Amino acid sequence: MQLVYKISTRRAWIAAERTGAYTGSEVDRADGFIHLSGRDQVEETARRHFAGQDDLVLISFDAERLGDTLRWEASRGGALFPHVYGPLPVALAIDVVPLSRGPDGAHVFPWDVG
């Protein structure tokens, strides 16, 4: 199973749980797709786009279960990133975990906790 990840505010994810679908952040909606990250990309995504932010959650999805709504597309730097076209059904979320920050201010990912 290949996991892909979405970082979201807790508030936005709770709203999605109420409606059954996550429709994306303001940036996602402006770009026309929901930005996701692969396992090897999500920490850099947090550093670049969520630095200093609290009250975030890390949501994991099985890439295969997203079907043809998921496309791997090149970023400005050429790396392939997963993008979802359309709403993300909350029922497809495998896990939702708080994304806290460590003493250095960087976000702490579940795989960093031992």
Residue pairs with C-beta under 8 A, 6 or more apart in sequence:
1 62
1 63
1 64
2 38
2 62
2 63
2 64
3 39
3 60
3 61
3 62
3 63
3 94
4 36
4 37
4 38
4 60
4 61
4 63
4 66
4 70
4 82
5 36
5 37
5 38
5 39
5 42
5 58
5 59
5 60
5 61
6 22
6 34
6 35
6 36
6 37
6 58
6 59
6 61
6 88
7 37
7 42
7 45
7 46
7 49
7 50
7 56
7 57
7 58
7 59
7 99
8 16
8 22
8 25
8 56
8 57
8 59
9 25
9 53
9 55
9 56
9 57
10 55
10 56
10 57
10 98
11 55
12 22
12 25
13 22
13 57
13 59
13 90
13 96
16 22
16 23
16 88
16 90
17 90
20 89
20 90
20 91
21 87
21 88
21 89
21 90
22 34
22 59
22 87
22 88
22 90
23 29
23 34
23 87
23 88
24 33
24 34
24 35
24 87
24 88
25 35
27 35
27 49
28 34
28 35
32 85
33 71
33 83
33 84
33 85
34 83
34 84
34 85
34 87
34 88
35 45
35 81
35 83
36 61
36 70
36 81
36 82
36 83
36 84
37 44
37 45
37 81
37 82
38 81
38 82
41 79
41 81
42 58
42 109
43 107
43 109
46 56
46 99
46 106
46 107
46 109
47 106
47 107
50 56
50 99
50 107
51 105
52 105
54 100
54 101
56 98
56 99
56 107
57 96
57 97
57 98
57 99
58 95
58 96
58 97
58 98
58 99
58 109
58 110
59 93
59 95
59 96
60 93
60 94
60 95
60 96
61 88
61 92
61 93
61 94
62 92
62 94
63 70
63 82
65 92
66 84
66 88
66 92
69 84
69 85
69 86
70 82
70 83
70 84
71 82
71 83
71 84
71 85
72 80
72 81
72 82
72 83
73 80
73 81
73 83
74 80
74 81
75 81
97 110
99 107
99 108
99 109
100 107
100 108
101 107
101 108
102 108
